[in-house]
């Protein structure tokens, strides 16, 4: 008799279930379930294109994933019943979703393998890698075969190690420099490239996205769609994004990457020995703009031939050491790269000040210097007291120039043209004597002394020659001493003398 009652009770339950299914179909809710699974399928396709559970994409459909978890939960509760066609279609879609999740799981296994290369602690394996793998496997079992036993297996694995707890354990590793793979990988990358940074930032995003997907699914499977833990993962992931942005800003301000620039140049010239100077300049610009993680502005000069040391000189002030990388002869090519940490942030007034200083440097017809290599040091000291670095290149080098990560077309800083002539070393004593003579009789004093005589007793031709020599002496004097305060007055006096000579000629006055 007891057995009959049990059978009757069971039949009663079966009848309710069938009515339930028919009501769901009639209300259209089952078709809504199919749409939800389709939505997650579309997201899975995007995730596969990216190569992992990229967090923003998962967060956008977390509530839909929870709905799909609720669908699977409903199916497991009605496991033994015959499924109408609309429900069968939902289950078929779940099987397709499982296959895509399986592909994603394989890609995520590679992400975990990369992490294990840097995080060798046993806790990483037991607290993060293994429990994540178990949850993924049991979730896929539910999609393939939504049975009470499959749900029981998932619940058991979930209660052993919740995705929220796994996410917290991962974040605790990332809080410490010694167990943060991104920081370790950046240290191993000489140029501290954005490629390396983004690679690991994407890995973190994928891992947290995977934990979020599992938690959202569990919310539908087990918690009546309670999203509390889901929201906690989203919140903590947002905090990680902010932390990553702060770390990125630190790298952008760190000049250590430039220490590896000469090695980069040499390697580039080795691999591209057939490039002409414009190819070199264009490709280096393209490469560095893609990979460099820096706020610095840079200029690259590329040469078709080797750069003779006698035709190039550069120097930096103490505050700007390490701003020039140069490979002057590699496979018959030369490349020079300069960097500036202030070019993109400096006020316009400072740029105008530099331009004014450059005009003063370039306005003289000659720039005498007995040693070509001393010119940059001399220019920084006397013309650019607030400058960082100064490069001098012979016009015969014909460089191809490009700016990198710079707001200004010509790159950081300003450029100009100067005329120099070399003084052999044996003439240094002579220059010292000239310097002493100039101390007693600077060019302006000589001009005043001679102008009165020339206006009354010299021919026009002699006056022109003497005035030209005085202008030359002034340029020589400036190049030697760096003092150009008298230049404007000297040139005014020269114009006055020449003007008076012209007036005398026109009026027939005495010469």
Protein Blocks (a to p, Z undefined) as FASTA:
>chain_A
ZZmmmmmmmmmmmmmmmmmmmmmmmnommmmmmmmmmmmmmmmmmmmmnopacfklmmmm
mmmmmmmmmmmmmmmmmmmpccdfklmmmmmmmmmmmmmmmmmmmmmmmmmmmmmmmmmc
fklmmmmmmmmmmmmmmmmmmmmmccfklmmmmmmmmmmogfklmmmmmmmmmmpmklmm
klmmmmmmmnlpaklmmmmmmmmmmmmmmmmmmmmmmmmmmnoopaklmmmmmmmmmmmm
mmmmmmmmmmmmpmklmmmmmmmmmmmmmmmmmbcfklmmmmmmmmmmmmpccfbdcddd
ddfbdcdfklgccdddfklgoiaccdfbgghiacdddddfklmmpcfklmmmmmmmmmmm
mmpfbdcdfbfklmmmmmmmmmmmmbmbdcdddfklopadddehiabfnbgajddddddd
dddfklmmmmmmmmmmmmmmgfklmmmmmmmmmmmmpcfklmmmmmmmmmmmmmmmmmmn
opaklmmmmmmmmmmmmmmmmmmmmnopaZZ
